[in-house]
């Protein structure tokens, strides 16, 4: 089976704004056709950019529903230090992305991301660094770092149910997919020496993941499920995530190894 590796994936870039705008309608058409999609909290989206959108990543198909929920052209940041099967690579080829090597973050990735924010556009990122399939994972600090440098707020978003969408479609079932959008927060002015900056980035990263957890149902919030902040942010968002009665939560030890897709 043909795979596409880092050399090819790192050559991709976001398609022109008009193409991504038109592909938003394709996402709406596909999403509505294969699933029953509920979008809540769309009123939390700022009226204009720039801003960073940070989401959990439970499914290979999350970017489709990410676009469905936001309904605006997005500049995704995605991992190029991986191999993708041919049946997954069509989406980044058509839509494009800003490639990032997670083991060696290059200045060009930072530069291209900041250019997006300076143009007043939207930057989409999955801060846990890959598909976790089951539970919310610990964050990498890329979203917070770019938000700080680009002086742009972060909009948290929770997506769940997409992991069953294609399976359900082939069985004649339109799966229920929930997209919850939370209140924006930041940007933060992080100062100090290297140690102080790392500590501050970690603190904001933890807040970001708690805000994402607040948009997910019990059993999917990972290590953030016991945080009092999650309940606080649910009240702030005025959104109580709908449960997944068919989903049996696994412990973190039972969770499948993360596939680093987007």
N, C-alpha and C positions, 0 to 999 in steps of 0.2 A: 504494500500500500504506500503510495507516494506521500512523503512528508515534506513540509517546507520549514527550513531551519533558520538560524539567526542571520545568515548572510542575506537571505531574501526578506525576512521580516523587518530587519533594520533599515531596509531601503524604502519602506512605506512612509507615507506622510498623509496628513488629512487632505481630503479632496476639497476643491473650492467650495466656498460658502453656499453657493446656489445649489450645488449637487447635494450637499448634506441637508439643505433645506428641503429639497424635493424628496430625498430619501426618508425624511420624517413622515411623509404621507405613506410611503411604502411600509414603514414600521407600524403605522396605525392600521393599515389594511391587513398586514400579516398577523399582527397581534390580535385584532378583533376576530380574525378568521379561525385562529387555532385555540383561543382561550376566552374566558370571561374575565375581563380585566377591570379591576377597581382601582381608581386613582384618588387618593385623599390628600388634602393639604396643599393642593396646587397653588392656593392663594398665598402660600409662604414664599413662593419664588419671587425674587426681586424683579421689578419691572424691566430692568435692563442690566447688562453685565458691566464690568466683569465679575464673575464669581466662580468658585470651585465647587463642583458637586461630588460628594463622597458617598459611595454606596457599599453595602455588603456584596459578597459575590458567591452565591450558592449554586449557580448554574452557568454552563457554557453559553446559554442564550440570554443572559441578563442584559447585555448591551442593547438587544432589540427592544426589551421592555423599558430599559433606561431611557432610550429615545422616545418610546411611546409615552412615558410619563411626563417628560420634560417638554416635548414637542417643539424643540428649538435645535438648531445645528449645534453639535457638541464636538469638541476636540478631545478625543479620548487619549489618555496615556496608557500604553499597554506594553507588556513584556515582550521583548524581541529575543531574549536569551532562552529560547525554547524551540521545540518542534511542534508544528501543527499538522494534523491530518488534513487531507485535501478537502474534506467535507466541512471543515471549520474555517478554512482560510479565505473562502469567498467573501465573507463579511468585511474583514479588514482590507481586502483588495478593493472592494466597491466603495467603502466608506472612508477608509484610511485611518491612521492613528499616528501619534507621536511615539516612536519606539524608545524603550528604555531598557538598558541592561541593569538588572537589579543587583548584580554583583559589582558593577563598576559604573556608577552614575556619571555620565559624561557631561561636560559643560554645555555641549550642544543641546542636550535634552532640556536642561534648565533654561537655556536661552530661548529655545523654541516655545517652551511653555509660558515663559514670561511675555514673549511677543504676543501670544494669544490673549493674555490678560490685558496687555497694554492696548490692544485693539478693541477692548470692551467685549470680548467673546467669552464663551463658557468652556471650562476645562473639566472633563470628566475623569474620575480616578476611582479605582478600587483599592482602598488603603491597606487591606490585609495582604495584598501582593499576589493573589492568585485565587483560584476557585477552591473554596473550603468545603463545598457540598452540603454541609450539615449545620455547623455552628459558626457563629461570629468569631473571628480569629483576632489575635493581637495585631496592632497596626504597625506599618512602617511610617516614617515621618514625612514622606514626600508631599502629601496633601497639605499638611500644616506648614512645611517649609516653603512651598510655592505660594500658599496663601499669604504668608508673612512677607516674602520678597515682592509679590505682586500687589500687596495691599488690597486683597480681595477677600470678601467673606466666604465662608464655607457653608454650603447647603447640604445637610445630611438627608439621605434617602434610604429607605428599606424596601427591598424587593424579595418576595418569596412566592413560591408556587411554580416558577418557571422551570424548575428542575423536573417537573412531570409533564410539561406542556406537549412535547413532541410524542412522548410515550402515549399520552392520552389521545392525541390527535389520531394516531394509527389505530386506536381502539374505538374511534368514533366518539370520544369524550372531549368536551371543551373544558379543560382544567380551569380552576379559579386561581388567578394571579393577583396578588395585592401589591400595590405600589404606594407607599406612604412617604410623604415629603414633609420634613420638619422645618422649624424656624431656622433661618441663617444665623450664624454667630461669627465673631471676629470681624476684621482681621486683628491680629495681635502684634504688638510692638515688642519684639523679643530682643533684649540687650544683655550685655555682660560678657564675661569670658566664655571660653569654649564649654567648660563644665556647666556654667549657669544656663547657657543657651540650650544645651542638650537636655538639661533637667526641665526647662520651660517647654521645649518641644514635646517631650514625653508627657508632660502634664496636659498640654492642649490635645495631644494625640489621644490620651485616655478620655478626655471630655468628648472628643469627636466620636469615639467608638461607643461611649455611653449614649450619645445622642442618636446614633444609628440603632443601637440596641433597643432604644425606646420606641423605635418604629417597627420592631419585629415582635412576633408573638412569643409567649413563654415557651421554653424548650429550644429556642433558636438563638438565644442571646449569648451563649457561650459563657465565658468567665465573667461577663458583665451583668449576669442575671441577678446577682445578689446586691447590686449597687443601688443605694437609695437615690442616686442621681437619675437612674432610669425612670423611676416613678415620677420624679420631679419634672423631667423633660416631657413625659407623656402628658402631664397636666398642662405644661407650657404649650405643647403642640395642639392640645385639644383633640388628640387622636389616641384611641385605644386599639391596638392592632387586633385584627380578627384572627381567631385561633385556626389552626390546621388540624381538624379532627382526625385526618388520615395519617398524619405524620407522627412517627414514633421517634422521639428524640434519642440520640445516642450520647454516650458519655464522650468526652474528648479523646479518651484512649481508644474508643471504638470507631471514631471518625475515620473515614477513608483518607489516605494521604492526599494532600492538595495537589490538583493538577494545575500547573501554572499556565493558564490560557490567556486571560486578559487582565 
